[in-house]
Amino acid sequence: MSAEVEAHALSHRDYAGAKLGMWIFVFTELILFGGLFVAYGMYRFMHPQDFHHASGELNVPLGVTNTVVLLTSSLTMVLSIVAVRLQRKRQSLLFLGGTVLLGCTFLVNKFFEWKAKIGHGLFPGSEHLMARPPGERLFFGLYYGMTGLHGLHVTVGVIVLSVMFALVVRERIRHDDFIKLENAGLYWHLVDVIWIFLLPLFYLAA
């Protein structure tokens, strides 16, 4: 086997291994959030009226807006990868930068939403929330826990995509070597899919 063929085979194995590793990571994340979804379902079954009432306290328009923001960011992520494969570096950077900006927009919206709820005394351990029925306390505990964990994933995603941006600028990611960007995109799509489940569970449960 020639050196060129060996190099190609090694590159292919690395690509396949990186892809497999990323899918395994995605699977473990789905298990994590899947367990939380099951817990939510159990508690909602036990306290349907309390969950219904507590959900009415959330800002539905803002939740839907954040959904549109993340779905749009998934589109720009895909377009960035396509642009790299077509050797359109500038377009790729434009779409990737847009994805990062949309991720930051989501986090800013979530910050103000949390700030409003905390200002109304609706946070775990507050006297106002402790005076409410047990189901409402469970609802807001899950709300902060699950949306907070998701927000952490979005933050990590924004950081990772910012690193990808720098790698594209330095041409460490290019049309013949884009596995890092592709895996980062897969992670970002995971974040978006999780939010699509969180939206109806919390904001549309009323």
N, C-alpha and C positions, 0 to 999 in steps of 0.2 A: 504494500500500500504506500503510495507516494505521500510526501509531507503535506501536500495541498489537500489530498483526500482526507488524511488524518485530521487536519485542522478543521475541515468542513464537518467531519463526523463529530469531533469534540464540541464544536459550536452548536450543532444540532442537539447533542445530548445535554449541553448546558441549558439550552433554550427549553427543552422538554422538562428538564428537572426543575427549572425555575418556575415554569408554568404549573407543574404538578404541586410544587411546594406552596404556591399561592392559592391554589384551589383547596388544598388541605387547610390552610389558614382560614379561608372563607368558610369552610365547613365548620370549623371549631367556633367561629363567630356566630354562625347560624344556630349552633347548639346552645351557645350562651344566651342569645336573645330568645331562642325558642323556649328555653326554660322560663324566662321572664314572662313570655306571652302565656304560657300555661298557668303560671301563678296568677297573672292578671285574670284569666278566664275563670279560675276557681274562685277568686275573691269577688268577682263580679256576679257570679252565680249565687254566692252567699249574700251579697248586698246589692241587688239590682237597683233598688230605688235610690240608695245613697250614691251609687256610681252615676246614676242618671242625673241626680241633682248636682253633684260635684262637677260633672262634665260641663254643665251649663255655665260654670264660672270661668271657663277658658275662652280665649279670644279665637273664635273659629276663623274669621277673615285672615288673621295673622298666620294661623296654622296652615290655611290653604295657600296663602302667599308664599310661605316657606316651602311648601310642596312644589309650587311652580318654579321657585328659585332652584331647588335641587334637581328637578327634572330637566330644566334648561341647562344646568351645569353638567348633567350626564351627556347631553347632546354636544356641548362644546368640548367635553373630554373626548368623545368619539371623533369629532372633527379634527382635534389636535393630533390624534394618532394617525388618522387618514392622511393628514397633511405631511406628517413625517415620512410616511411610506411613499408619498408622491414627491419627496424631496423638496417640499415647500416649507422651509424652515421658518420664515417670517410668519406665515399663516399659522403654523403649529404653535409658535410662541404667542400669537394673538389669541388663539382659542384657549390655550393652556392658562394664559394670564386671566382670561375671562372666567375660566373655571375657578381659579383661586379667588377672584373677586366675588363671584357668586357664593362660594363657600363662606367667605368673610361676611357677606350680607346676611346669610342664614344665621351665623353666630351673633351678629349684632341684633337682629330681630329677636332671637331667643333671649339675649341678655335683657332687652327691654321688657319682654314678656315676663320673664322671671322677676324682674325688678318690680313690675306692677303687682304681681301676685304676692310677693313678699311685703310690699307696701300695704296690701290689704290684710295682712296677717295670715295669709294662706301658705304657710310653710311648716314642715314637720317640727313639732315641739312648741309651736306658738300657742299662747293661751287661747287665741281665737279659734284655731283649728282643733285644739284639744277639747273645746266645748261642743264640738260638732259630733254627730253620730260616728260610730266606729268605721262604718263603710266609707265615709268621706275622708276620714284620716288615712285609711288604707289607699284610697284613690290618689290622694295627693302625695303619699309616700311613694307609690309606684310611679306617679307622674314625674316627680323630681328625680327619682332613681333611674328610670328608663330613658327619659329625655336628656338627663344629665350624662348618662353613659353614651348615648348617641352623640351628644354634643362633643364629648371627649374624642370620639371617633372622627367627627368632622374636623376638629382641631388638628388631630394627627394627620388627617388627609390633606388639609391645607398646607401643613409643613412639608409633607412628602411631595406634594405637587409643586411646591416652591423649589424644592431640591431638583425635581425633574426639569423645571424651567431652566435652572442654572446649567444642568447637564446638556439640555438642548442647545443653549447658547454656546457652550464649549464644544459642541458636536460630539459629546460622549454618547449622545443618543442621536441616531441617524437612520436613514432608510433601511440599512442592512443590519442594524443592531438597535431594536426598539423594545426589547422585552421588558426593560425596567419601566418604561412609560406604559406599556400594555398592562403590566401587573398593577401599577399604580392606578390605572383606569379601572381595573377590575375591583380593586378595593373601594374606589369612589362609587362605583355602581352598587356595591354592597351597602354602603352608607345610605344611598338613595332608596334602595329597596326596603331597608329597615324602617326608614321614615314613612314610607307609603303604608306600612302596617301600623305605625304609631299614630298616624293621623286619625283613622277611624276609631281606634281603641280609646283615645282620649278626647279628641275634639268633636267627634261625631257620635259620641255615645249617648248624648242627651235624647 
